[in-house]
Amino acid sequence: MDFSGKHVVVTGGTGALGTAVVGVLIGASATCTVPYVHDAEAERFPHRGQPQVTLIKIGSLADEGDVAKVYEGSKFPSPLWASIHIAGGFAAAKITDIDKTALMAQIDSNLTSCFLCCRAAVKAMLAASGGRIVNVAARPALEPRGGAGMTAYTVAKSGVAALTAALAEEVAKDGILVNAVAPSIMDTAANRKAMPKADHSAWPKVQEVAATIVFLASADNRVTRGAVVPVYGKS
């Protein structure tokens, strides 16, 4: 895949999956804008200092002003081609242990941020006559019964899946293809630490999930839209 002359925004780009995605994009000659919230994220980001990567500090992707800052086209070296939305948050708890504040935190970090970034990306892509959007849902979005014990997260990620399908239909005529991936638990250091007795070999690797995301974001993807692609590995 060749991303020469193409600019890509990657939210959540400093996390485990985001780092893998940015790495593939750099290798394919893309330029990337990566927003971050905490200084520690940027300091440990392995692609920090790469000439193809621009880090932008923000407060929250659930804030319209911060999202506008990320998508300010005058700062891009080339028109926006793709927008990949990995940023989100996870919280597991029974519904009796969740209040409205906790629910809204999950909705803001997962769904509101995705919605606002999709909106900003579409505006930029309409001016550029097309592009690609890839969202990140989760397995419970496709299999809600598996979301027992994490209902707020399931609701928020289900919203991301619904947003993907609806928006894909809305902007297909404009040459913008919108898709999502729905990972199961991924093989990361944090997940291994949290679940040391799990079968880690069955979990999808972040590099494998990243490969699917980058294909959907590429010009090689000419026809796929409205898909929420399961990326479960053997789990």
mmCIF file of the C-alpha atoms, coordinates in Angstrom:
data_MODEL
# 
_entry.id   MODEL 
# 
loop_
_atom_site.group_PDB 
_atom_site.id 
_atom_site.type_symbol 
_atom_site.label_atom_id 
_atom_site.label_alt_id 
_atom_site.label_comp_id 
_atom_site.label_asym_id 
_atom_site.label_entity_id 
_atom_site.label_seq_id 
_atom_site.pdbx_PDB_ins_code 
_atom_site.Cartn_x 
_atom_site.Cartn_y 
_atom_site.Cartn_z 
_atom_site.occupancy 
_atom_site.B_iso_or_equiv 
_atom_site.pdbx_formal_charge 
_atom_site.auth_seq_id 
_atom_site.auth_comp_id 
_atom_site.auth_asym_id 
_atom_site.auth_atom_id 
_atom_site.pdbx_PDB_model_num 
ATOM 1   C CA . MET A 1 1   ? 0.000   0.000   0.000  1.00 0.00 ? 1   MET A CA 1 
ATOM 2   C CA . ASP A 1 2   ? 1.270   3.419   -0.961 1.00 0.00 ? 2   ASP A CA 1 
ATOM 3   C CA . PHE A 1 3   ? 0.313   6.492   1.088  1.00 0.00 ? 3   PHE A CA 1 
ATOM 4   C CA . SER A 1 4   ? 2.731   8.851   -0.682 1.00 0.00 ? 4   SER A CA 1 
ATOM 5   C CA . GLY A 1 5   ? 1.334   12.383  -0.636 1.00 0.00 ? 5   GLY A CA 1 
ATOM 6   C CA . LYS A 1 6   ? -1.468  11.348  1.731  1.00 0.00 ? 6   LYS A CA 1 
ATOM 7   C CA . HIS A 1 7   ? -2.108  12.798  5.163  1.00 0.00 ? 7   HIS A CA 1 
ATOM 8   C CA . VAL A 1 8   ? -3.726  10.749  7.931  1.00 0.00 ? 8   VAL A CA 1 
ATOM 9   C CA . VAL A 1 9   ? -5.065  11.707  11.367 1.00 0.00 ? 9   VAL A CA 1 
ATOM 10  C CA . VAL A 1 10  ? -4.732  8.929   13.949 1.00 0.00 ? 10  VAL A CA 1 
ATOM 11  C CA . THR A 1 11  ? -6.494  9.498   17.276 1.00 0.00 ? 11  THR A CA 1 
ATOM 12  C CA . GLY A 1 12  ? -5.257  7.257   20.051 1.00 0.00 ? 12  GLY A CA 1 
ATOM 13  C CA . GLY A 1 13  ? -2.065  7.057   18.033 1.00 0.00 ? 13  GLY A CA 1 
ATOM 14  C CA . THR A 1 14  ? 0.203   6.935   21.080 1.00 0.00 ? 14  THR A CA 1 
ATOM 15  C CA . GLY A 1 15  ? -1.420  3.773   22.474 1.00 0.00 ? 15  GLY A CA 1 
ATOM 16  C CA . ALA A 1 16  ? -0.444  0.195   21.672 1.00 0.00 ? 16  ALA A CA 1 
ATOM 17  C CA . LEU A 1 17  ? -2.706  -0.206  18.626 1.00 0.00 ? 17  LEU A CA 1 
ATOM 18  C CA . GLY A 1 18  ? -2.201  3.383   17.512 1.00 0.00 ? 18  GLY A CA 1 
ATOM 19  C CA . THR A 1 19  ? 1.573   3.053   17.636 1.00 0.00 ? 19  THR A CA 1 
ATOM 20  C CA . ALA A 1 20  ? 1.358   -0.008  15.383 1.00 0.00 ? 20  ALA A CA 1 
ATOM 21  C CA . VAL A 1 21  ? -0.958  1.816   12.947 1.00 0.00 ? 21  VAL A CA 1 
ATOM 22  C CA . VAL A 1 22  ? 1.288   4.876   12.763 1.00 0.00 ? 22  VAL A CA 1 
ATOM 23  C CA . GLY A 1 23  ? 4.284   2.627   12.191 1.00 0.00 ? 23  GLY A CA 1 
ATOM 24  C CA . VAL A 1 24  ? 2.629   0.951   9.197  1.00 0.00 ? 24  VAL A CA 1 
ATOM 25  C CA . LEU A 1 25  ? 1.556   4.322   7.794  1.00 0.00 ? 25  LEU A CA 1 
ATOM 26  C CA . ILE A 1 26  ? 5.058   5.772   8.106  1.00 0.00 ? 26  ILE A CA 1 
ATOM 27  C CA . GLY A 1 27  ? 6.409   2.734   6.311  1.00 0.00 ? 27  GLY A CA 1 
ATOM 28  C CA . ALA A 1 28  ? 3.901   3.376   3.520  1.00 0.00 ? 28  ALA A CA 1 
ATOM 29  C CA . SER A 1 29  ? 5.097   7.013   3.179  1.00 0.00 ? 29  SER A CA 1 
ATOM 30  C CA . ALA A 1 30  ? 2.099   8.704   4.840  1.00 0.00 ? 30  ALA A CA 1 
ATOM 31  C CA . THR A 1 31  ? 2.321   11.836  6.945  1.00 0.00 ? 31  THR A CA 1 
ATOM 32  C CA . CYS A 1 32  ? 0.430   11.606  10.225 1.00 0.00 ? 32  CYS A CA 1 
ATOM 33  C CA . THR A 1 33  ? -1.129  13.929  12.774 1.00 0.00 ? 33  THR A CA 1 
ATOM 34  C CA . VAL A 1 34  ? -1.400  12.311  16.201 1.00 0.00 ? 34  VAL A CA 1 
ATOM 35  C CA . PRO A 1 35  ? -3.253  14.112  19.009 1.00 0.00 ? 35  PRO A CA 1 
ATOM 36  C CA . TYR A 1 36  ? -2.392  13.305  22.622 1.00 0.00 ? 36  TYR A CA 1 
ATOM 37  C CA . VAL A 1 37  ? -3.623  14.380  26.066 1.00 0.00 ? 37  VAL A CA 1 
ATOM 38  C CA . HIS A 1 38  ? -0.871  13.519  28.551 1.00 0.00 ? 38  HIS A CA 1 
ATOM 39  C CA . ASP A 1 39  ? 2.776   14.517  28.147 1.00 0.00 ? 39  ASP A CA 1 
ATOM 40  C CA . ALA A 1 40  ? 3.879   11.029  29.199 1.00 0.00 ? 40  ALA A CA 1 
ATOM 41  C CA . GLU A 1 41  ? 2.096   9.605   26.137 1.00 0.00 ? 41  GLU A CA 1 
ATOM 42  C CA . ALA A 1 42  ? 4.128   11.769  23.795 1.00 0.00 ? 42  ALA A CA 1 
ATOM 43  C CA . GLU A 1 43  ? 7.394   11.169  25.653 1.00 0.00 ? 43  GLU A CA 1 
ATOM 44  C CA . ARG A 1 44  ? 7.192   7.382   25.317 1.00 0.00 ? 44  ARG A CA 1 
ATOM 45  C CA . PHE A 1 45  ? 5.783   7.437   21.772 1.00 0.00 ? 45  PHE A CA 1 
ATOM 46  C CA . PRO A 1 46  ? 8.320   5.491   19.689 1.00 0.00 ? 46  PRO A CA 1 
ATOM 47  C CA . HIS A 1 47  ? 7.650   7.553   16.538 1.00 0.00 ? 47  HIS A CA 1 
ATOM 48  C CA . ARG A 1 48  ? 8.299   10.848  18.311 1.00 0.00 ? 48  ARG A CA 1 
ATOM 49  C CA . GLY A 1 49  ? 10.713  12.939  16.276 1.00 0.00 ? 49  GLY A CA 1 
ATOM 50  C CA . GLN A 1 50  ? 9.860   11.264  12.981 1.00 0.00 ? 50  GLN A CA 1 
ATOM 51  C CA . PRO A 1 51  ? 9.613   13.967  10.291 1.00 0.00 ? 51  PRO A CA 1 
ATOM 52  C CA . GLN A 1 52  ? 6.432   12.331  8.988  1.00 0.00 ? 52  GLN A CA 1 
ATOM 53  C CA . VAL A 1 53  ? 4.645   12.639  12.347 1.00 0.00 ? 53  VAL A CA 1 
ATOM 54  C CA . THR A 1 54  ? 3.154   15.724  14.001 1.00 0.00 ? 54  THR A CA 1 
ATOM 55  C CA . LEU A 1 55  ? 2.066   15.431  17.645 1.00 0.00 ? 55  LEU A CA 1 
ATOM 56  C CA . ILE A 1 56  ? -0.648  17.833  18.843 1.00 0.00 ? 56  ILE A CA 1 
ATOM 57  C CA . LYS A 1 57  ? -1.500  18.240  22.525 1.00 0.00 ? 57  LYS A CA 1 
ATOM 58  C CA . ILE A 1 58  ? -5.204  18.596  23.290 1.00 0.00 ? 58  ILE A CA 1 
ATOM 59  C CA . GLY A 1 59  ? -7.521  18.467  26.274 1.00 0.00 ? 59  GLY A CA 1 
ATOM 60  C CA . SER A 1 60  ? -10.220 16.104  25.024 1.00 0.00 ? 60  SER A CA 1 
ATOM 61  C CA . LEU A 1 61  ? -11.485 14.732  21.721 1.00 0.00 ? 61  LEU A CA 1 
ATOM 62  C CA . ALA A 1 62  ? -14.990 15.123  23.147 1.00 0.00 ? 62  ALA A CA 1 
ATOM 63  C CA . ASP A 1 63  ? -14.437 18.887  22.947 1.00 0.00 ? 63  ASP A CA 1 
ATOM 64  C CA . GLU A 1 64  ? -15.333 20.530  19.633 1.00 0.00 ? 64  GLU A CA 1 
ATOM 65  C CA . GLY A 1 65  ? -12.620 23.138  19.941 1.00 0.00 ? 65  GLY A CA 1 
ATOM 66  C CA . ASP A 1 66  ? -9.899  20.557  20.494 1.00 0.00 ? 66  ASP A CA 1 
ATOM 67  C CA . VAL A 1 67  ? -11.132 18.477  17.563 1.00 0.00 ? 67  VAL A CA 1 
ATOM 68  C CA . ALA A 1 68  ? -11.073 21.562  15.328 1.00 0.00 ? 68  ALA A CA 1 
ATOM 69  C CA . LYS A 1 69  ? -7.457  22.115  16.403 1.00 0.00 ? 69  LYS A CA 1 
ATOM 70  C CA . VAL A 1 70  ? -6.518  18.602  15.279 1.00 0.00 ? 70  VAL A CA 1 
ATOM 71  C CA . TYR A 1 71  ? -8.193  18.938  11.885 1.00 0.00 ? 71  TYR A CA 1 
ATOM 72  C CA . GLU A 1 72  ? -7.018  22.458  11.058 1.00 0.00 ? 72  GLU A CA 1 
ATOM 73  C CA . GLY A 1 73  ? -6.167  21.801  7.436  1.00 0.00 ? 73  GLY A CA 1 
ATOM 74  C CA . SER A 1 74  ? -3.796  24.729  7.015  1.00 0.00 ? 74  SER A CA 1 
ATOM 75  C CA . LYS A 1 75  ? -1.277  22.829  9.164  1.00 0.00 ? 75  LYS A CA 1 
ATOM 76  C CA . PHE A 1 76  ? -1.391  19.673  7.028  1.00 0.00 ? 76  PHE A CA 1 
ATOM 77  C CA . PRO A 1 77  ? 1.433   19.104  4.532  1.00 0.00 ? 77  PRO A CA 1 
ATOM 78  C CA . SER A 1 78  ? -1.155  17.665  2.113  1.00 0.00 ? 78  SER A CA 1 
ATOM 79  C CA . PRO A 1 79  ? -4.959  17.315  2.010  1.00 0.00 ? 79  PRO A CA 1 
ATOM 80  C CA . LEU A 1 80  ? -6.518  14.951  4.538  1.00 0.00 ? 80  LEU A CA 1 
ATOM 81  C CA . TRP A 1 81  ? -6.884  11.509  3.010  1.00 0.00 ? 81  TRP A CA 1 
ATOM 82  C CA . ALA A 1 82  ? -7.801  9.315   5.978  1.00 0.00 ? 82  ALA A CA 1 
ATOM 83  C CA . SER A 1 83  ? -8.936  9.653   9.574  1.00 0.00 ? 83  SER A CA 1 
ATOM 84  C CA . ILE A 1 84  ? -8.495  6.708   11.933 1.00 0.00 ? 84  ILE A CA 1 
ATOM 85  C CA . HIS A 1 85  ? -10.258 6.862   15.296 1.00 0.00 ? 85  HIS A CA 1 
ATOM 86  C CA . ILE A 1 86  ? -8.682  4.584   17.885 1.00 0.00 ? 86  ILE A CA 1 
ATOM 87  C CA . ALA A 1 87  ? -9.021  6.855   20.938 1.00 0.00 ? 87  ALA A CA 1 
ATOM 88  C CA . GLY A 1 88  ? -11.377 5.602   23.616 1.00 0.00 ? 88  GLY A CA 1 
ATOM 89  C CA . GLY A 1 89  ? -11.641 4.325   27.138 1.00 0.00 ? 89  GLY A CA 1 
ATOM 90  C CA . PHE A 1 90  ? -12.642 1.123   28.880 1.00 0.00 ? 90  PHE A CA 1 
ATOM 91  C CA . ALA A 1 91  ? -14.385 0.535   32.187 1.00 0.00 ? 91  ALA A CA 1 
ATOM 92  C CA . ALA A 1 92  ? -15.851 -2.735  33.419 1.00 0.00 ? 92  ALA A CA 1 
ATOM 93  C CA . ALA A 1 93  ? -18.549 -2.574  36.068 1.00 0.00 ? 93  ALA A CA 1 
ATOM 94  C CA . LYS A 1 94  ? -22.003 -3.913  36.796 1.00 0.00 ? 94  LYS A CA 1 
ATOM 95  C CA . ILE A 1 95  ? -24.810 -1.498  36.008 1.00 0.00 ? 95  ILE A CA 1 
ATOM 96  C CA . THR A 1 96  ? -25.588 -1.154  39.723 1.00 0.00 ? 96  THR A CA 1 
ATOM 97  C CA . ASP A 1 97  ? -22.079 0.235   40.210 1.00 0.00 ? 97  ASP A CA 1 
ATOM 98  C CA . ILE A 1 98  ? -22.334 2.821   37.416 1.00 0.00 ? 98  ILE A CA 1 
ATOM 99  C CA . ASP A 1 99  ? -23.773 6.295   37.808 1.00 0.00 ? 99  ASP A CA 1 
ATOM 100 C CA . LYS A 1 100 ? -24.576 8.842   35.119 1.00 0.00 ? 100 LYS A CA 1 
ATOM 101 C CA . THR A 1 101 ? -21.119 10.398  35.373 1.00 0.00 ? 101 THR A CA 1 
ATOM 102 C CA . ALA A 1 102 ? -19.447 7.069   34.632 1.00 0.00 ? 102 ALA A CA 1 
ATOM 103 C CA . LEU A 1 103 ? -21.848 6.377   31.758 1.00 0.00 ? 103 LEU A CA 1 
ATOM 104 C CA . MET A 1 104 ? -21.223 9.753   30.161 1.00 0.00 ? 104 MET A CA 1 
ATOM 105 C CA . ALA A 1 105 ? -17.465 9.301   30.548 1.00 0.00 ? 105 ALA A CA 1 
ATOM 106 C CA . GLN A 1 106 ? -17.683 6.126   28.467 1.00 0.00 ? 106 GLN A CA 1 
ATOM 107 C CA . ILE A 1 107 ? -19.933 7.767   25.888 1.00 0.00 ? 107 ILE A CA 1 
ATOM 108 C CA . ASP A 1 108 ? -17.707 10.837  25.619 1.00 0.00 ? 108 ASP A CA 1 
ATOM 109 C CA . SER A 1 109 ? -14.400 8.966   25.361 1.00 0.00 ? 109 SER A CA 1 
ATOM 110 C CA . ASN A 1 110 ? -15.668 6.386   22.878 1.00 0.00 ? 110 ASN A CA 1 
ATOM 111 C CA . LEU A 1 111 ? -18.688 7.705   20.967 1.00 0.00 ? 111 LEU A CA 1 
ATOM 112 C CA . THR A 1 112 ? -18.666 11.497  21.223 1.00 0.00 ? 112 THR A CA 1 
ATOM 113 C CA . SER A 1 113 ? -14.984 11.679  20.317 1.00 0.00 ? 113 SER A CA 1 
ATOM 114 C CA . CYS A 1 114 ? -15.539 9.390   17.332 1.00 0.00 ? 114 CYS A CA 1 
ATOM 115 C CA . PHE A 1 115 ? -18.563 11.374  16.159 1.00 0.00 ? 115 PHE A CA 1 
ATOM 116 C CA . LEU A 1 116 ? -16.802 14.734  16.356 1.00 0.00 ? 116 LEU A CA 1 
ATOM 117 C CA . CYS A 1 117 ? -13.711 13.423  14.573 1.00 0.00 ? 117 CYS A CA 1 
ATOM 118 C CA . CYS A 1 118 ? -15.858 11.845  11.864 1.00 0.00 ? 118 CYS A CA 1 
ATOM 119 C CA . ARG A 1 119 ? -17.635 15.159  11.385 1.00 0.00 ? 119 ARG A CA 1 
ATOM 120 C CA . ALA A 1 120 ? -14.395 17.105  11.114 1.00 0.00 ? 120 ALA A CA 1 
ATOM 121 C CA . ALA A 1 121 ? -12.906 14.513  8.763  1.00 0.00 ? 121 ALA A CA 1 
ATOM 122 C CA . VAL A 1 122 ? -15.934 14.540  6.468  1.00 0.00 ? 122 VAL A CA 1 
ATOM 123 C CA . LYS A 1 123 ? -15.794 18.323  6.193  1.00 0.00 ? 123 LYS A CA 1 
ATOM 124 C CA . ALA A 1 124 ? -12.124 18.147  5.181  1.00 0.00 ? 124 ALA A CA 1 
ATOM 125 C CA . MET A 1 125 ? -12.684 15.254  2.790  1.00 0.00 ? 125 MET A CA 1 
ATOM 126 C CA . LEU A 1 126 ? -15.581 16.918  1.014  1.00 0.00 ? 126 LEU A CA 1 
ATOM 127 C CA . ALA A 1 127 ? -13.174 19.691  0.051  1.00 0.00 ? 127 ALA A CA 1 
ATOM 128 C CA . ALA A 1 128 ? -10.641 17.082  -1.099 1.00 0.00 ? 128 ALA A CA 1 
ATOM 129 C CA . SER A 1 129 ? -13.173 15.033  -3.093 1.00 0.00 ? 129 SER A CA 1 
ATOM 130 C CA . GLY A 1 130 ? -12.972 11.861  -1.060 1.00 0.00 ? 130 GLY A CA 1 
ATOM 131 C CA . GLY A 1 131 ? -11.101 9.866   1.553  1.00 0.00 ? 131 GLY A CA 1 
ATOM 132 C CA . ARG A 1 132 ? -11.329 7.078   4.111  1.00 0.00 ? 132 ARG A CA 1 
ATOM 133 C CA . ILE A 1 133 ? -12.553 6.916   7.703  1.00 0.00 ? 133 ILE A CA 1 
ATOM 134 C CA . VAL A 1 134 ? -11.870 3.954   9.986  1.00 0.00 ? 134 VAL A CA 1 
ATOM 135 C CA . ASN A 1 135 ? -13.425 3.740   13.450 1.00 0.00 ? 135 ASN A CA 1 
ATOM 136 C CA . VAL A 1 136 ? -12.659 1.276   16.212 1.00 0.00 ? 136 VAL A CA 1 
ATOM 137 C CA . ALA A 1 137 ? -15.635 -0.419  17.823 1.00 0.00 ? 137 ALA A CA 1 
ATOM 138 C CA . ALA A 1 138 ? -15.272 -3.582  19.928 1.00 0.00 ? 138 ALA A CA 1 
ATOM 139 C CA . ARG A 1 139 ? -16.467 -7.153  19.996 1.00 0.00 ? 139 ARG A CA 1 
ATOM 140 C CA . PRO A 1 140 ? -19.364 -6.383  22.385 1.00 0.00 ? 140 PRO A CA 1 
ATOM 141 C CA . ALA A 1 141 ? -20.699 -3.947  19.765 1.00 0.00 ? 141 ALA A CA 1 
ATOM 142 C CA . LEU A 1 142 ? -21.329 -6.951  17.506 1.00 0.00 ? 142 LEU A CA 1 
ATOM 143 C CA . GLU A 1 143 ? -22.080 -9.402  20.314 1.00 0.00 ? 143 GLU A CA 1 
ATOM 144 C CA . PRO A 1 144 ? -23.877 -7.372  23.024 1.00 0.00 ? 144 PRO A CA 1 
ATOM 145 C CA . ARG A 1 145 ? -24.455 -10.379 25.281 1.00 0.00 ? 145 ARG A CA 1 
ATOM 146 C CA . GLY A 1 146 ? -20.704 -10.521 25.667 1.00 0.00 ? 146 GLY A CA 1 
ATOM 147 C CA . GLY A 1 147 ? -20.878 -7.038  27.159 1.00 0.00 ? 147 GLY A CA 1 
ATOM 148 C CA . ALA A 1 148 ? -22.357 -8.200  30.438 1.00 0.00 ? 148 ALA A CA 1 
ATOM 149 C CA . GLY A 1 149 ? -20.438 -6.549  33.231 1.00 0.00 ? 149 GLY A CA 1 
ATOM 150 C CA . MET A 1 150 ? -19.362 -3.702  30.962 1.00 0.00 ? 150 MET A CA 1 
ATOM 151 C CA . THR A 1 151 ? -22.696 -2.275  29.886 1.00 0.00 ? 151 THR A CA 1 
ATOM 152 C CA . ALA A 1 152 ? -21.635 1.379   29.604 1.00 0.00 ? 152 ALA A CA 1 
ATOM 153 C CA . TYR A 1 153 ? -18.676 0.450   27.390 1.00 0.00 ? 153 TYR A CA 1 
ATOM 154 C CA . THR A 1 154 ? -20.888 -1.823  25.286 1.00 0.00 ? 154 THR A CA 1 
ATOM 155 C CA . VAL A 1 155 ? -23.459 0.919   24.767 1.00 0.00 ? 155 VAL A CA 1 
ATOM 156 C CA . ALA A 1 156 ? -20.772 3.394   23.708 1.00 0.00 ? 156 ALA A CA 1 
ATOM 157 C CA . LYS A 1 157 ? -19.017 1.018   21.294 1.00 0.00 ? 157 LYS A CA 1 
ATOM 158 C CA . SER A 1 158 ? -22.361 -0.091  19.853 1.00 0.00 ? 158 SER A CA 1 
ATOM 159 C CA . GLY A 1 159 ? -22.935 3.563   19.067 1.00 0.00 ? 159 GLY A CA 1 
ATOM 160 C CA . VAL A 1 160 ? -19.630 3.637   17.192 1.00 0.00 ? 160 VAL A CA 1 
ATOM 161 C CA . ALA A 1 161 ? -20.751 0.653   15.097 1.00 0.00 ? 161 ALA A CA 1 
ATOM 162 C CA . ALA A 1 162 ? -24.107 2.290   14.318 1.00 0.00 ? 162 ALA A CA 1 
ATOM 163 C CA . LEU A 1 163 ? -22.408 5.597   13.502 1.00 0.00 ? 163 LEU A CA 1 
ATOM 164 C CA . THR A 1 164 ? -20.116 3.790   11.078 1.00 0.00 ? 164 THR A CA 1 
ATOM 165 C CA . ALA A 1 165 ? -22.946 2.138   9.157  1.00 0.00 ? 165 ALA A CA 1 
ATOM 166 C CA . ALA A 1 166 ? -25.116 5.256   8.989  1.00 0.00 ? 166 ALA A CA 1 
ATOM 167 C CA . LEU A 1 167 ? -22.301 7.615   8.037  1.00 0.00 ? 167 LEU A CA 1 
ATOM 168 C CA . ALA A 1 168 ? -20.987 5.219   5.395  1.00 0.00 ? 168 ALA A CA 1 
ATOM 169 C CA . GLU A 1 169 ? -24.330 5.411   3.624  1.00 0.00 ? 169 GLU A CA 1 
ATOM 170 C CA . GLU A 1 170 ? -24.493 9.182   3.999  1.00 0.00 ? 170 GLU A CA 1 
ATOM 171 C CA . VAL A 1 171 ? -21.142 9.996   2.400  1.00 0.00 ? 171 VAL A CA 1 
ATOM 172 C CA . ALA A 1 172 ? -20.559 7.158   -0.085 1.00 0.00 ? 172 ALA A CA 1 
ATOM 173 C CA . LYS A 1 173 ? -21.643 9.362   -2.987 1.00 0.00 ? 173 LYS A CA 1 
ATOM 174 C CA . ASP A 1 174 ? -18.920 11.828  -1.978 1.00 0.00 ? 174 ASP A CA 1 
ATOM 175 C CA . GLY A 1 175 ? -16.162 9.267   -2.423 1.00 0.00 ? 175 GLY A CA 1 
ATOM 176 C CA . ILE A 1 176 ? -15.691 8.783   1.330  1.00 0.00 ? 176 ILE A CA 1 
ATOM 177 C CA . LEU A 1 177 ? -15.610 5.166   2.481  1.00 0.00 ? 177 LEU A CA 1 
ATOM 178 C CA . VAL A 1 178 ? -16.363 4.676   6.177  1.00 0.00 ? 178 VAL A CA 1 
ATOM 179 C CA . ASN A 1 179 ? -15.659 1.406   7.984  1.00 0.00 ? 179 ASN A CA 1 
ATOM 180 C CA . ALA A 1 180 ? -14.778 0.111   11.436 1.00 0.00 ? 180 ALA A CA 1 
ATOM 181 C CA . VAL A 1 181 ? -12.961 -2.766  13.055 1.00 0.00 ? 181 VAL A CA 1 
ATOM 182 C CA . ALA A 1 182 ? -14.241 -4.571  16.132 1.00 0.00 ? 182 ALA A CA 1 
ATOM 183 C CA . PRO A 1 183 ? -11.341 -6.102  18.069 1.00 0.00 ? 183 PRO A CA 1 
ATOM 184 C CA . SER A 1 184 ? -11.644 -8.674  20.791 1.00 0.00 ? 184 SER A CA 1 
ATOM 185 C CA . ILE A 1 185 ? -9.121  -8.429  23.632 1.00 0.00 ? 185 ILE A CA 1 
ATOM 186 C CA . MET A 1 186 ? -5.802  -7.609  21.960 1.00 0.00 ? 186 MET A CA 1 
ATOM 187 C CA . ASP A 1 187 ? -2.399  -8.946  22.897 1.00 0.00 ? 187 ASP A CA 1 
ATOM 188 C CA . THR A 1 188 ? -0.857  -5.989  24.695 1.00 0.00 ? 188 THR A CA 1 
ATOM 189 C CA . ALA A 1 189 ? 1.403   -5.748  27.723 1.00 0.00 ? 189 ALA A CA 1 
ATOM 190 C CA . ALA A 1 190 ? -1.367  -4.104  29.732 1.00 0.00 ? 190 ALA A CA 1 
ATOM 191 C CA . ASN A 1 191 ? -3.904  -6.816  28.882 1.00 0.00 ? 191 ASN A CA 1 
ATOM 192 C CA . ARG A 1 192 ? -1.419  -9.584  29.681 1.00 0.00 ? 192 ARG A CA 1 
ATOM 193 C CA . LYS A 1 193 ? -0.769  -7.997  33.061 1.00 0.00 ? 193 LYS A CA 1 
ATOM 194 C CA . ALA A 1 194 ? -4.495  -7.651  33.766 1.00 0.00 ? 194 ALA A CA 1 
ATOM 195 C CA . MET A 1 195 ? -5.285  -11.228 32.675 1.00 0.00 ? 195 MET A CA 1 
ATOM 196 C CA . PRO A 1 196 ? -2.138  -13.304 33.328 1.00 0.00 ? 196 PRO A CA 1 
ATOM 197 C CA . LYS A 1 197 ? -3.971  -16.656 33.174 1.00 0.00 ? 197 LYS A CA 1 
ATOM 198 C CA . ALA A 1 198 ? -5.699  -16.042 29.816 1.00 0.00 ? 198 ALA A CA 1 
ATOM 199 C CA . ASP A 1 199 ? -4.675  -17.793 26.607 1.00 0.00 ? 199 ASP A CA 1 
ATOM 200 C CA . HIS A 1 200 ? -2.628  -14.943 25.166 1.00 0.00 ? 200 HIS A CA 1 
ATOM 201 C CA . SER A 1 201 ? -1.850  -16.913 22.020 1.00 0.00 ? 201 SER A CA 1 
ATOM 202 C CA . ALA A 1 202 ? -5.512  -16.665 20.994 1.00 0.00 ? 202 ALA A CA 1 
ATOM 203 C CA . TRP A 1 203 ? -5.615  -12.876 21.204 1.00 0.00 ? 203 TRP A CA 1 
ATOM 204 C CA . PRO A 1 204 ? -5.147  -10.867 17.999 1.00 0.00 ? 204 PRO A CA 1 
ATOM 205 C CA . LYS A 1 205 ? -1.825  -9.061  17.816 1.00 0.00 ? 205 LYS A CA 1 
ATOM 206 C CA . VAL A 1 206 ? -1.882  -5.285  17.501 1.00 0.00 ? 206 VAL A CA 1 
ATOM 207 C CA . GLN A 1 207 ? 0.162   -5.518  14.298 1.00 0.00 ? 207 GLN A CA 1 
ATOM 208 C CA . GLU A 1 208 ? -2.525  -7.772  12.782 1.00 0.00 ? 208 GLU A CA 1 
ATOM 209 C CA . VAL A 1 209 ? -5.348  -5.429  13.720 1.00 0.00 ? 209 VAL A CA 1 
ATOM 210 C CA . ALA A 1 210 ? -3.285  -2.479  12.465 1.00 0.00 ? 210 ALA A CA 1 
ATOM 211 C CA . ALA A 1 211 ? -2.888  -4.175  9.077  1.00 0.00 ? 211 ALA A CA 1 
ATOM 212 C CA . THR A 1 212 ? -6.668  -4.429  8.702  1.00 0.00 ? 212 THR A CA 1 
ATOM 213 C CA . ILE A 1 213 ? -7.151  -0.799  9.706  1.00 0.00 ? 213 ILE A CA 1 
ATOM 214 C CA . VAL A 1 214 ? -4.528  0.492   7.291  1.00 0.00 ? 214 VAL A CA 1 
ATOM 215 C CA . PHE A 1 215 ? -5.993  -1.485  4.386  1.00 0.00 ? 215 PHE A CA 1 
ATOM 216 C CA . LEU A 1 216 ? -9.451  -0.008  5.041  1.00 0.00 ? 216 LEU A CA 1 
ATOM 217 C CA . ALA A 1 217 ? -7.830  3.448   5.153  1.00 0.00 ? 217 ALA A CA 1 
ATOM 218 C CA . SER A 1 218 ? -5.929  2.949   1.904  1.00 0.00 ? 218 SER A CA 1 
ATOM 219 C CA . ALA A 1 219 ? -6.716  3.705   -1.721 1.00 0.00 ? 219 ALA A CA 1 
ATOM 220 C CA . ASP A 1 220 ? -6.494  -0.058  -2.285 1.00 0.00 ? 220 ASP A CA 1 
ATOM 221 C CA . ASN A 1 221 ? -9.852  -0.263  -0.537 1.00 0.00 ? 221 ASN A CA 1 
ATOM 222 C CA . ARG A 1 222 ? -12.094 0.763   -3.401 1.00 0.00 ? 222 ARG A CA 1 
ATOM 223 C CA . VAL A 1 223 ? -15.440 -0.780  -2.501 1.00 0.00 ? 223 VAL A CA 1 
ATOM 224 C CA . THR A 1 224 ? -15.748 -1.683  1.197  1.00 0.00 ? 224 THR A CA 1 
ATOM 225 C CA . ARG A 1 225 ? -17.992 0.666   3.175  1.00 0.00 ? 225 ARG A CA 1 
ATOM 226 C CA . GLY A 1 226 ? -20.291 0.378   6.159  1.00 0.00 ? 226 GLY A CA 1 
ATOM 227 C CA . ALA A 1 227 ? -18.467 -2.698  7.447  1.00 0.00 ? 227 ALA A CA 1 
ATOM 228 C CA . VAL A 1 228 ? -17.722 -3.393  11.096 1.00 0.00 ? 228 VAL A CA 1 
ATOM 229 C CA . VAL A 1 229 ? -14.993 -5.986  10.635 1.00 0.00 ? 229 VAL A CA 1 
ATOM 230 C CA . PRO A 1 230 ? -14.461 -8.562  13.405 1.00 0.00 ? 230 PRO A CA 1 
ATOM 231 C CA . VAL A 1 231 ? -10.766 -8.818  14.257 1.00 0.00 ? 231 VAL A CA 1 
ATOM 232 C CA . TYR A 1 232 ? -10.872 -11.556 16.851 1.00 0.00 ? 232 TYR A CA 1 
ATOM 233 C CA . GLY A 1 233 ? -7.881  -13.726 16.040 1.00 0.00 ? 233 GLY A CA 1 
ATOM 234 C CA . LYS A 1 234 ? -8.472  -17.179 17.547 1.00 0.00 ? 234 LYS A CA 1 
ATOM 235 C CA . SER A 1 235 ? -10.389 -15.892 20.542 1.00 0.00 ? 235 SER A CA 1 
# 
